[in-house]
Amino acid sequence: MAGDDDELLTIGEVAKLDGITAKALRYYDAHNILKPAAVDPATGYRLPATDTTPPIKCLTSM
């Protein structure tokens, strides 16, 4: 499994931390712009890694 540096958060947690919406993260995933680190096979929940902040900041500053 992922190491301590690659902690997985829920899409809502990442959205809240980065000041964007979960809907935007789903859009980025659907259009292969920013893929989650994992997807829970039982629930389908997207689980972005904590290191997604830099790419999100870049996307939202455009």
Rosetta blueprint (number, residue, H / E / L):
1 M L
2 A L
3 G L
4 D H
5 D H
6 D H
7 E L
8 L E
9 L L
10 T L
11 I H
12 G H
13 E H
14 V H
15 A H
16 K H
17 L H
18 D H
19 G L
20 I L
21 T L
22 A H
23 K H
24 A H
25 L H
26 R H
27 Y H
28 Y H
29 D H
30 A H
31 H L
32 N L
33 I L
34 L L
35 K L
36 P L
37 A L
38 A E
39 V E
40 D L
41 P L
42 A L
43 T L
44 G L
45 Y L
46 R E
47 L E
48 P L
49 A E
50 T H
51 D H
52 T H
53 T H
54 P H
55 P H
56 I H
57 K H
58 C H
59 L H
60 T H
61 S L
62 M L
